[in-house]
Amino acid sequence: MYQKPTSLPAGSLERRIFISLTLLLLFIVFNPVLGQKTQIKGFVEVITTVEDGKLSFGLGEQDLFITSEISNRISFLGETVFKFSPSSPTKFNVSIERIVIKYNYKGNHNLLVGKHHTPINYWNDTYHHGRVFFPTIKRPLIFQKKIIPIHTTGVSMQGLNLGKLKFGYDFMIGNGLGSSDVLDNDKFKSITAAIHIKPKDGLRIGASYYRDVVSEGAEINGKVVKTQINQSLVTGSVAYFGKKFEFLAESTFAINSNDSTGSPLAVASYAYAGLRLKKKWVPYIRVDNLNYQAEEILFEADNTTSFIGGLRYEINFLAVVKLEYQYENREIAGNESRVTAQFAVGF
């Protein structure tokens, strides 16, 4: 029986994405492979915590990291994490953190397809799941409190190290908040636009804009959204990692608006500083601050200030020991302090 050929998607943006993905697939099929080079690496951490007079030993994430050069222009990156989960029947689960196919279509310009770390700030661009590379034991509160969307599944255009200022850009369209890794939960798409420059070695200055629409009924961070929310995130960052001094400061202005509550503002920031002593020792501090307006409807609105003082000992590039003291002052949940030690390795 004759079937009418399927037409291209009606919208111009969807049609361009469809054509781009089709051309990429044809290139993969017909471009001669120059010789595959695959590398498999891993990262793991063990931690010890003293909190409320109780000593605890624990396992952190175990990260399986795979990269492969499929051709001179096409590469693959996969990252899978095994971690403890109290909700899992086996108490451990497997999480696909990144699956990215990259096509280098010209110079330092790339097309990337898959599940990415959202290119929204320096930390999320630079530090993924290999904890051995983190300057502190854990991510800043801006991530722990789920203000930053860590992952996005979609398509992105990327440029790196362009011109004298080493200009870089990322433009991504993907599934929005409340979606799964394989299916968007609504018709809206998230948009991320980010730029940065590297005017000198070790220094990066960047800014980004993230936009999404969260539909009524979507489940976000364990709770069901009762009304449609328009979300905008504006982020700025300054990072400098030199031979002696390390500094990283980032701030995100978040607006979650709807018709009934208006446009309440949440501001989440952190600043990190470290000083390298005798090559391997780095004492450091980090200060986090989360501030929400009373009408906040999406985030867990508990104004928080956190202080971390720590010491990092780098045995070598793939083995690090850290010791930290953290004090959190939370408006609703009260104060909390802990001492944490971490041994993280790569293999």
C-alpha positions, 0 to 999 in steps of 0.5 A, spaced: 500 500 500 502 506 498 504 511 504 504 518 503 512 520 505 512 524 512 513 531 511 518 535 515 516 538 522 512 545 520 516 550 525 522 553 522 526 551 528 524 544 528 525 543 521 533 546 522 534 541 527 531 535 523 535 537 517 542 538 522 541 531 525 539 528 518 546 531 515 550 528 521 547 521 521 549 521 513 556 524 515 557 518 520 554 513 515 558 515 509 565 518 512 570 513 512 573 512 519 580 514 521 581 509 526 577 508 533 581 510 539 577 509 546 579 510 553 575 508 559 577 511 566 574 511 572 573 516 579 571 514 586 571 517 593 570 515 600 568 520 605 568 520 613 563 525 616 562 527 623 556 531 625 551 531 631 556 527 635 556 521 630 562 519 626 560 516 619 563 512 613 561 512 607 561 511 599 560 517 594 559 516 587 563 511 582 564 514 576 565 510 569 568 515 564 568 513 556 571 517 550 572 515 543 574 518 537 570 515 532 573 519 526 577 526 525 571 530 526 566 525 530 567 523 538 563 520 543 563 521 551 559 517 556 559 518 563 555 513 568 555 514 575 553 508 581 551 511 587 547 510 594 540 511 593 535 509 599 529 509 594 533 503 590 531 496 592 538 494 592 540 501 595 545 503 589 542 505 583 545 507 576 545 514 573 547 516 566 549 523 567 552 524 560 551 521 553 554 526 548 556 525 540 560 531 538 561 533 531 566 538 529 564 541 523 569 547 522 575 549 526 573 550 533 566 550 532 562 543 534 555 541 534 553 536 540 547 532 541 545 528 547 545 529 555 549 534 557 551 538 563 548 545 562 553 550 560 550 555 565 556 557 569 564 555 570 562 549 575 558 546 571 562 546 565 568 544 568 567 539 574 562 533 572 562 527 576 570 526 577 570 528 585 578 528 584 578 534 580 573 538 585 576 544 589 572 542 595 568 536 597 561 537 594 558 542 589 556 549 592 549 550 595 546 553 588 547 545 585 545 542 592 538 546 592 537 544 585 537 552 583 541 550 577 539 545 572 545 540 572 543 536 566 539 538 559 538 533 554 538 536 547 542 539 541 547 545 542 552 549 538 559 550 541 565 555 539 571 555 543 578 559 543 576 564 538 580 570 537 585 573 541 580 573 547 579 566 546 572 567 546 567 561 547 559 560 546 554 555 547 547 555 545 542 549 547 535 547 546 533 541 550 528 538 554 525 542 560 524 541 567 520 535 569 522 531 563 526 525 563 532 523 559 528 520 553 522 524 553 519 531 554 513 532 558 510 538 555 511 542 548 516 547 551 523 547 550 529 550 554 533 555 551 541 556 554 545 561 551 552 562 554 558 566 552 565 567 556 572 569 554 579 567 557 583 574 556 589 571 560 592 564 562 587 561 568 582 566 567 575 565 565 569 570 565 562 568 563 555 570 563 549 565 561 541 566 560 537 560 561 529 560 559 524 554 560 516 554 562 514 549 567 507 546 565 502 545 571 502 538 573 510 537 572 514 534 578 520 538 580 524 536 585 519 531 588 513 536 588 508 537 583 507 544 580 500 546 581 500 552 576 505 553 570 511 557 571 516 561 567 523 560 569 529 565 567 536 564 570 541 569 569 548 567 571 555 571 571 562 568 573 569 569 574 574 564 575 582 564 576 586 558 577 593 560 577 600 557 579 599 560 586 592 563 587 585 560 586 579 564 585 572 562 583 565 566 584 558 565 581 552 568 582 545 566 579 539 571 579 532 566 578 525 568 577 520 563 577 513 567 575 506 566 574 500 570 574 498 569 581 505 571 585 508 575 580 515 575 579 519 573 585 527 573 585 531 568 588 539 570 588 544 564 589 551 566 590 558 563 592 565 565 592 571 560 593 578 562 594 585 557 595 592 559 596 597 553 593 603 552 598 609 548 596 605 545 590 601 540 593 597 543 599 592 548 598 588 551 604 581 554 601 575 557 603 568 557 600 562 562 602 555 560 599 549 565 600 541 563 598 536 568 598 529 568 596 523 573 596 517 571 600 513 569 594 518 564 591 513 558 588 518 553 585 525 552 590 525 550 597 525 557 600 530 557 606 535 563 606 541 560 607 549 562 609 554 557 609 561 557 610 567 552 609 574 552 611 578 546 608 585 543 606 586 540 600 592 535 599 594 533 592 598 527 592 598 527 584 593 529 579 589 523 580 589 522 588 587 527 592 585 528 600 581 534 603 578 536 610 573 541 611 569 544 616 562 547 614 557 551 618 550 553 615 546 558 618 538 556 615 533 561 616 527 555 617 531 549 618 536 552 623 544 551 624 548 545 622 555 544 622 559 538 620 567 536 619 568 531 612 574 528 610 574 525 603 579 521 599 578 521 591 582 518 586 582 517 578 584 510 575 
